[in-house]
Amino acid sequence: MSATTPKARIGFVGLGIMGQSMAGHLLAAGHALRVYNRSADKAKALVEQGAVWCDTPGVAAAGSDVVITMVGYPRDVEQVWLGEDGILAKAKDALLIDMTTSSPELAQRLAREAAARGCRALDAPVSGGDIGAREARLSVMVGGDAGAFAEALPFLQLMGKTIVHTGGPGTGQHTKMCNQVVIASTIMGVCEGLAYARSAGLDADVVLQCISGGAAGSFQLNVMGPKIVKGDFAPGFMIEHFLKDLSIALAEADRMYLQLPGAAQARQLYATLVERGHGRDGTQALSLLYGATA
């Protein structure tokens, strides 16, 4: 079946904060959806809407034209792709898209393994958090073969707004690392600015109104800033996952003999929050360490 066929058979593995919404957009577009998640309860809503539950990633991949993964850590990607009951054990002539933020090296390995089994693989991590996933306006950074990218584009457009082919295998993950490095220093700046406002006795809401439309304006300031002021730490993106991303980025930087002091500082701060039990809070909980939250 061609990727441009209106109703492709899609296997979707990983139904977390973002994955549920992403899979839901594919189902709403009329695709036949097969789903797997370690916690079956997270698939309940999609199954009620017509998705088919699968007991393993391999079962989700078997007979699917496209298989998409959106899991937590590189070790999870390895398990669902390369495990005994994994995707590559069952997929046949399929387009395989990993949308997890993972390591560039692993992405390159998966591309080789997929090609050896007659499949096409793309690394396509995303940015935009739970809001972007819900509203189908994620930014998608896609590494892999240009032909496979063209094949994947109709599906990616159901989940994202900005979709860019970044180059060969692994480049999508490298681009996502650039994204996370920028966020790391930006969120620290937001917390510092709001801590300054609080210490100066300013109304933080008024400060946000003043500076959000100027040169300081950004997603981190305009979206996370109000949450910080309210003490709302509900996760759009969990600290433990951001800490994982920063560790990957800094490992890659070390390999390239590159120093990233902002990212290194952010990793240290987020590691402290994890030690204090905030690993499953949103990244905006960094404000706790700056006194930016009342």
Contacts in CASP RR format, 6 or more apart in sequence:
PFRMAT RR
TARGET T0000
AUTHOR 0000-0000-0000
METHOD contacts of the structure
MODEL  1
MSATTPKARIGFVGLGIMGQSMAGHLLAAGHALRVYNRSADKAKALVEQG
AVWCDTPGVAAAGSDVVITMVGYPRDVEQVWLGEDGILAKAKDALLIDMT
TSSPELAQRLAREAAARGCRALDAPVSGGDIGAREARLSVMVGGDAGAFA
EALPFLQLMGKTIVHTGGPGTGQHTKMCNQVVIASTIMGVCEGLAYARSA
GLDADVVLQCISGGAAGSFQLNVMGPKIVKGDFAPGFMIEHFLKDLSIAL
AEADRMYLQLPGAAQARQLYATLVERGHGRDGTQALSLLYGATA
1 8 0 8 1.000
1 9 0 8 1.000
1 65 0 8 1.000
3 65 0 8 1.000
3 66 0 8 1.000
3 95 0 8 1.000
3 151 0 8 1.000
3 152 0 8 1.000
3 154 0 8 1.000
3 155 0 8 1.000
4 154 0 8 1.000
5 65 0 8 1.000
6 30 0 8 1.000
7 30 0 8 1.000
7 31 0 8 1.000
7 32 0 8 1.000
8 31 0 8 1.000
8 32 0 8 1.000
8 65 0 8 1.000
8 66 0 8 1.000
8 155 0 8 1.000
9 31 0 8 1.000
9 32 0 8 1.000
9 34 0 8 1.000
9 63 0 8 1.000
9 64 0 8 1.000
9 65 0 8 1.000
9 66 0 8 1.000
10 26 0 8 1.000
10 31 0 8 1.000
10 32 0 8 1.000
10 33 0 8 1.000
10 34 0 8 1.000
10 64 0 8 1.000
10 65 0 8 1.000
10 66 0 8 1.000
10 67 0 8 1.000
10 68 0 8 1.000
10 155 0 8 1.000
11 33 0 8 1.000
11 34 0 8 1.000
11 35 0 8 1.000
11 36 0 8 1.000
11 54 0 8 1.000
11 60 0 8 1.000
11 61 0 8 1.000
11 64 0 8 1.000
11 66 0 8 1.000
11 67 0 8 1.000
11 68 0 8 1.000
12 19 0 8 1.000
12 22 0 8 1.000
12 23 0 8 1.000
12 26 0 8 1.000
12 33 0 8 1.000
12 34 0 8 1.000
12 35 0 8 1.000
12 36 0 8 1.000
12 51 0 8 1.000
12 60 0 8 1.000
12 67 0 8 1.000
12 68 0 8 1.000
12 69 0 8 1.000
12 70 0 8 1.000
13 35 0 8 1.000
13 36 0 8 1.000
13 37 0 8 1.000
13 57 0 8 1.000
13 60 0 8 1.000
13 67 0 8 1.000
13 68 0 8 1.000
13 69 0 8 1.000
13 70 0 8 1.000
13 71 0 8 1.000
13 80 0 8 1.000
13 87 0 8 1.000
14 23 0 8 1.000
14 35 0 8 1.000
14 36 0 8 1.000
14 37 0 8 1.000
14 38 0 8 1.000
14 42 0 8 1.000
14 69 0 8 1.000
14 70 0 8 1.000
14 71 0 8 1.000
14 80 0 8 1.000
15 23 0 8 1.000
15 35 0 8 1.000
15 37 0 8 1.000
15 42 0 8 1.000
15 43 0 8 1.000
15 46 0 8 1.000
15 70 0 8 1.000
16 37 0 8 1.000
16 42 0 8 1.000
16 70 0 8 1.000
17 129 0 8 1.000
17 130 0 8 1.000
17 133 0 8 1.000
17 235 0 8 1.000
17 236 0 8 1.000
17 237 0 8 1.000
17 238 0 8 1.000
18 70 0 8 1.000
18 126 0 8 1.000
18 129 0 8 1.000
18 130 0 8 1.000
18 132 0 8 1.000
18 133 0 8 1.000
18 138 0 8 1.000
19 70 0 8 1.000
19 133 0 8 1.000
20 42 0 8 1.000
20 45 0 8 1.000
20 46 0 8 1.000
21 130 0 8 1.000
21 132 0 8 1.000
21 133 0 8 1.000
21 134 0 8 1.000
21 136 0 8 1.000
22 68 0 8 1.000
22 70 0 8 1.000
22 99 0 8 1.000
22 133 0 8 1.000
22 138 0 8 1.000
22 159 0 8 1.000
23 33 0 8 1.000
23 35 0 8 1.000
23 46 0 8 1.000
23 51 0 8 1.000
23 68 0 8 1.000
24 33 0 8 1.000
24 46 0 8 1.000
24 49 0 8 1.000
24 51 0 8 1.000
25 136 0 8 1.000
25 158 0 8 1.000
25 159 0 8 1.000
26 33 0 8 1.000
26 68 0 8 1.000
26 155 0 8 1.000
26 158 0 8 1.000
26 159 0 8 1.000
27 33 0 8 1.000
27 46 0 8 1.000
27 49 0 8 1.000
27 50 0 8 1.000
27 51 0 8 1.000
29 158 0 8 1.000
31 155 0 8 1.000
32 52 0 8 1.000
33 46 0 8 1.000
33 50 0 8 1.000
33 51 0 8 1.000
33 52 0 8 1.000
34 51 0 8 1.000
34 52 0 8 1.000
34 53 0 8 1.000
34 54 0 8 1.000
34 59 0 8 1.000
34 60 0 8 1.000
34 64 0 8 1.000
35 43 0 8 1.000
35 46 0 8 1.000
35 47 0 8 1.000
35 51 0 8 1.000
35 52 0 8 1.000
35 53 0 8 1.000
35 54 0 8 1.000
35 60 0 8 1.000
36 43 0 8 1.000
36 53 0 8 1.000
36 54 0 8 1.000
36 55 0 8 1.000
36 56 0 8 1.000
36 57 0 8 1.000
36 58 0 8 1.000
36 59 0 8 1.000
36 60 0 8 1.000
36 80 0 8 1.000
37 43 0 8 1.000
40 53 0 8 1.000
43 51 0 8 1.000
43 53 0 8 1.000
47 53 0 8 1.000
54 60 0 8 1.000
56 85 0 8 1.000
56 86 0 8 1.000
57 69 0 8 1.000
57 80 0 8 1.000
57 81 0 8 1.000
57 83 0 8 1.000
57 85 0 8 1.000
57 86 0 8 1.000
57 87 0 8 1.000
58 85 0 8 1.000
58 86 0 8 1.000
58 87 0 8 1.000
58 89 0 8 1.000
58 90 0 8 1.000
58 91 0 8 1.000
59 85 0 8 1.000
59 90 0 8 1.000
60 67 0 8 1.000
60 87 0 8 1.000
61 67 0 8 1.000
61 86 0 8 1.000
61 87 0 8 1.000
61 88 0 8 1.000
61 90 0 8 1.000
61 91 0 8 1.000
61 94 0 8 1.000
61 96 0 8 1.000
62 90 0 8 1.000
62 91 0 8 1.000
62 92 0 8 1.000
63 90 0 8 1.000
63 91 0 8 1.000
63 92 0 8 1.000
63 94 0 8 1.000
64 91 0 8 1.000
64 94 0 8 1.000
65 94 0 8 1.000
65 95 0 8 1.000
66 94 0 8 1.000
66 95 0 8 1.000
66 96 0 8 1.000
66 97 0 8 1.000
66 152 0 8 1.000
66 155 0 8 1.000
67 87 0 8 1.000
67 91 0 8 1.000
67 94 0 8 1.000
67 95 0 8 1.000
67 96 0 8 1.000
67 97 0 8 1.000
68 97 0 8 1.000
68 98 0 8 1.000
68 99 0 8 1.000
68 155 0 8 1.000
69 77 0 8 1.000
69 80 0 8 1.000
69 81 0 8 1.000
69 87 0 8 1.000
69 96 0 8 1.000
69 97 0 8 1.000
69 98 0 8 1.000
69 99 0 8 1.000
69 100 0 8 1.000
70 99 0 8 1.000
70 100 0 8 1.000
71 77 0 8 1.000
71 80 0 8 1.000
71 100 0 8 1.000
72 100 0 8 1.000
72 241 0 8 1.000
72 244 0 8 1.000
73 100 0 8 1.000
73 102 0 8 1.000
73 244 0 8 1.000
74 100 0 8 1.000
74 102 0 8 1.000
74 103 0 8 1.000
74 106 0 8 1.000
74 248 0 8 1.000
76 100 0 8 1.000
77 98 0 8 1.000
77 100 0 8 1.000
77 102 0 8 1.000
77 106 0 8 1.000
77 110 0 8 1.000
78 106 0 8 1.000
79 86 0 8 1.000
80 86 0 8 1.000
80 87 0 8 1.000
81 87 0 8 1.000
81 88 0 8 1.000
81 96 0 8 1.000
81 98 0 8 1.000
81 110 0 8 1.000
81 113 0 8 1.000
82 88 0 8 1.000
82 110 0 8 1.000
82 113 0 8 1.000
83 89 0 8 1.000
87 96 0 8 1.000
88 96 0 8 1.000
88 113 0 8 1.000
88 114 0 8 1.000
88 117 0 8 1.000
88 119 0 8 1.000
91 114 0 8 1.000
91 117 0 8 1.000
91 119 0 8 1.000
92 118 0 8 1.000
92 119 0 8 1.000
93 118 0 8 1.000
93 119 0 8 1.000
94 119 0 8 1.000
94 120 0 8 1.000
95 119 0 8 1.000
95 120 0 8 1.000
95 122 0 8 1.000
95 148 0 8 1.000
95 151 0 8 1.000
95 152 0 8 1.000
96 110 0 8 1.000
96 114 0 8 1.000
96 119 0 8 1.000
96 120 0 8 1.000
96 121 0 8 1.000
96 122 0 8 1.000
97 121 0 8 1.000
97 122 0 8 1.000
97 124 0 8 1.000
97 152 0 8 1.000
97 155 0 8 1.000
97 156 0 8 1.000
98 107 0 8 1.000
98 110 0 8 1.000
98 121 0 8 1.000
98 122 0 8 1.000
98 123 0 8 1.000
98 124 0 8 1.000
98 125 0 8 1.000
99 124 0 8 1.000
99 125 0 8 1.000
99 126 0 8 1.000
99 140 0 8 1.000
100 125 0 8 1.000
101 125 0 8 1.000
101 126 0 8 1.000
101 173 0 8 1.000
101 176 0 8 1.000
101 180 0 8 1.000
101 241 0 8 1.000
101 244 0 8 1.000
101 245 0 8 1.000
101 248 0 8 1.000
102 123 0 8 1.000
102 125 0 8 1.000
102 173 0 8 1.000
102 248 0 8 1.000
103 173 0 8 1.000
103 248 0 8 1.000
103 251 0 8 1.000
103 252 0 8 1.000
104 123 0 8 1.000
104 170 0 8 1.000
104 171 0 8 1.000
104 172 0 8 1.000
104 173 0 8 1.000
104 174 0 8 1.000
104 177 0 8 1.000
104 252 0 8 1.000
105 170 0 8 1.000
106 173 0 8 1.000
107 123 0 8 1.000
107 143 0 8 1.000
107 169 0 8 1.000
107 170 0 8 1.000
107 172 0 8 1.000
107 173 0 8 1.000
108 169 0 8 1.000
108 170 0 8 1.000
110 121 0 8 1.000
110 123 0 8 1.000
110 169 0 8 1.000
111 121 0 8 1.000
111 122 0 8 1.000
111 123 0 8 1.000
111 144 0 8 1.000
111 169 0 8 1.000
111 170 0 8 1.000
112 169 0 8 1.000
113 121 0 8 1.000
114 120 0 8 1.000
114 121 0 8 1.000
115 121 0 8 1.000
120 145 0 8 1.000
120 147 0 8 1.000
120 148 0 8 1.000
120 151 0 8 1.000
121 144 0 8 1.000
121 148 0 8 1.000
121 169 0 8 1.000
122 142 0 8 1.000
122 143 0 8 1.000
122 144 0 8 1.000
122 145 0 8 1.000
122 148 0 8 1.000
122 149 0 8 1.000
122 152 0 8 1.000
123 142 0 8 1.000
123 143 0 8 1.000
123 144 0 8 1.000
123 169 0 8 1.000
123 170 0 8 1.000
123 171 0 8 1.000
123 172 0 8 1.000
123 173 0 8 1.000
124 140 0 8 1.000
124 141 0 8 1.000
124 142 0 8 1.000
124 143 0 8 1.000
124 152 0 8 1.000
124 156 0 8 1.000
124 172 0 8 1.000
125 140 0 8 1.000
125 141 0 8 1.000
125 172 0 8 1.000
125 173 0 8 1.000
125 175 0 8 1.000
125 176 0 8 1.000
126 133 0 8 1.000
126 138 0 8 1.000
126 139 0 8 1.000
126 140 0 8 1.000
126 141 0 8 1.000
126 159 0 8 1.000
126 160 0 8 1.000
126 176 0 8 1.000
127 138 0 8 1.000
127 139 0 8 1.000
127 141 0 8 1.000
127 176 0 8 1.000
127 179 0 8 1.000
128 137 0 8 1.000
128 138 0 8 1.000
128 139 0 8 1.000
128 219 0 8 1.000
128 237 0 8 1.000
129 138 0 8 1.000
129 236 0 8 1.000
129 237 0 8 1.000
130 235 0 8 1.000
130 236 0 8 1.000
130 237 0 8 1.000
131 223 0 8 1.000
131 236 0 8 1.000
132 138 0 8 1.000
132 160 0 8 1.000
133 159 0 8 1.000
136 158 0 8 1.000
136 159 0 8 1.000
136 160 0 8 1.000
136 161 0 8 1.000
137 160 0 8 1.000
137 161 0 8 1.000
138 159 0 8 1.000
138 160 0 8 1.000
138 161 0 8 1.000
138 162 0 8 1.000
139 160 0 8 1.000
139 161 0 8 1.000
139 162 0 8 1.000
139 163 0 8 1.000
139 164 0 8 1.000
139 179 0 8 1.000
140 156 0 8 1.000
140 159 0 8 1.000
140 160 0 8 1.000
140 162 0 8 1.000
140 163 0 8 1.000
140 164 0 8 1.000
141 164 0 8 1.000
141 166 0 8 1.000
141 171 0 8 1.000
141 172 0 8 1.000
141 173 0 8 1.000
141 175 0 8 1.000
141 176 0 8 1.000
141 179 0 8 1.000
142 149 0 8 1.000
142 152 0 8 1.000
142 156 0 8 1.000
142 163 0 8 1.000
142 164 0 8 1.000
142 165 0 8 1.000
142 166 0 8 1.000
142 167 0 8 1.000
142 172 0 8 1.000
143 149 0 8 1.000
143 165 0 8 1.000
143 166 0 8 1.000
143 167 0 8 1.000
143 168 0 8 1.000
143 169 0 8 1.000
143 170 0 8 1.000
143 171 0 8 1.000
143 172 0 8 1.000
143 173 0 8 1.000
144 165 0 8 1.000
144 167 0 8 1.000
144 168 0 8 1.000
144 169 0 8 1.000
144 170 0 8 1.000
144 171 0 8 1.000
144 172 0 8 1.000
145 168 0 8 1.000
145 169 0 8 1.000
146 165 0 8 1.000
146 167 0 8 1.000
149 165 0 8 1.000
153 163 0 8 1.000
156 163 0 8 1.000
157 163 0 8 1.000
164 175 0 8 1.000
166 172 0 8 1.000
166 174 0 8 1.000
166 175 0 8 1.000
173 248 0 8 1.000
174 252 0 8 1.000
176 245 0 8 1.000
177 245 0 8 1.000
177 248 0 8 1.000
177 249 0 8 1.000
177 252 0 8 1.000
180 242 0 8 1.000
180 245 0 8 1.000
180 246 0 8 1.000
180 249 0 8 1.000
180 263 0 8 1.000
181 246 0 8 1.000
181 249 0 8 1.000
181 260 0 8 1.000
181 262 0 8 1.000
181 263 0 8 1.000
183 220 0 8 1.000
183 242 0 8 1.000
183 283 0 8 1.000
184 246 0 8 1.000
184 262 0 8 1.000
184 263 0 8 1.000
184 265 0 8 1.000
184 266 0 8 1.000
184 267 0 8 1.000
185 262 0 8 1.000
185 263 0 8 1.000
185 266 0 8 1.000
186 218 0 8 1.000
186 220 0 8 1.000
186 221 0 8 1.000
187 220 0 8 1.000
187 224 0 8 1.000
187 266 0 8 1.000
187 283 0 8 1.000
187 284 0 8 1.000
187 286 0 8 1.000
188 262 0 8 1.000
188 265 0 8 1.000
188 266 0 8 1.000
188 269 0 8 1.000
188 286 0 8 1.000
190 218 0 8 1.000
190 220 0 8 1.000
190 221 0 8 1.000
190 224 0 8 1.000
190 225 0 8 1.000
190 228 0 8 1.000
190 287 0 8 1.000
191 228 0 8 1.000
191 286 0 8 1.000
191 287 0 8 1.000
191 289 0 8 1.000
191 290 0 8 1.000
191 291 0 8 1.000
191 292 0 8 1.000
192 290 0 8 1.000
192 292 0 8 1.000
193 292 0 8 1.000
194 204 0 8 1.000
194 207 0 8 1.000
194 225 0 8 1.000
194 228 0 8 1.000
194 229 0 8 1.000
194 287 0 8 1.000
194 290 0 8 1.000
194 292 0 8 1.000
194 293 0 8 1.000
195 287 0 8 1.000
195 290 0 8 1.000
195 291 0 8 1.000
195 292 0 8 1.000
197 203 0 8 1.000
197 204 0 8 1.000
197 207 0 8 1.000
198 204 0 8 1.000
198 291 0 8 1.000
198 292 0 8 1.000
198 294 0 8 1.000
204 229 0 8 1.000
205 226 0 8 1.000
205 229 0 8 1.000
208 221 0 8 1.000
208 222 0 8 1.000
208 225 0 8 1.000
208 226 0 8 1.000
208 229 0 8 1.000
211 217 0 8 1.000
211 221 0 8 1.000
212 221 0 8 1.000
212 222 0 8 1.000
213 222 0 8 1.000
224 283 0 8 1.000
224 284 0 8 1.000
225 284 0 8 1.000
226 232 0 8 1.000
227 233 0 8 1.000
227 234 0 8 1.000
227 284 0 8 1.000
228 284 0 8 1.000
228 287 0 8 1.000
228 292 0 8 1.000
228 293 0 8 1.000
229 293 0 8 1.000
229 294 0 8 1.000
231 287 0 8 1.000
231 293 0 8 1.000
231 294 0 8 1.000
232 284 0 8 1.000
233 278 0 8 1.000
233 281 0 8 1.000
233 282 0 8 1.000
233 284 0 8 1.000
233 285 0 8 1.000
234 281 0 8 1.000
234 282 0 8 1.000
235 280 0 8 1.000
235 281 0 8 1.000
235 282 0 8 1.000
235 283 0 8 1.000
236 282 0 8 1.000
236 283 0 8 1.000
237 282 0 8 1.000
237 283 0 8 1.000
238 279 0 8 1.000
238 280 0 8 1.000
238 281 0 8 1.000
238 282 0 8 1.000
238 283 0 8 1.000
239 270 0 8 1.000
239 273 0 8 1.000
239 274 0 8 1.000
239 278 0 8 1.000
239 279 0 8 1.000
239 280 0 8 1.000
239 281 0 8 1.000
239 282 0 8 1.000
239 283 0 8 1.000
239 285 0 8 1.000
239 286 0 8 1.000
240 274 0 8 1.000
240 279 0 8 1.000
240 280 0 8 1.000
242 270 0 8 1.000
242 283 0 8 1.000
243 267 0 8 1.000
243 270 0 8 1.000
243 271 0 8 1.000
243 274 0 8 1.000
243 279 0 8 1.000
246 263 0 8 1.000
246 266 0 8 1.000
246 267 0 8 1.000
246 270 0 8 1.000
247 267 0 8 1.000
249 260 0 8 1.000
249 263 0 8 1.000
250 260 0 8 1.000
250 263 0 8 1.000
250 264 0 8 1.000
250 267 0 8 1.000
253 259 0 8 1.000
253 260 0 8 1.000
253 263 0 8 1.000
266 286 0 8 1.000
269 286 0 8 1.000
269 289 0 8 1.000
270 283 0 8 1.000
270 286 0 8 1.000
272 289 0 8 1.000
273 279 0 8 1.000
273 281 0 8 1.000
273 285 0 8 1.000
273 286 0 8 1.000
273 288 0 8 1.000
273 289 0 8 1.000
278 285 0 8 1.000
278 288 0 8 1.000
287 293 0 8 1.000
END
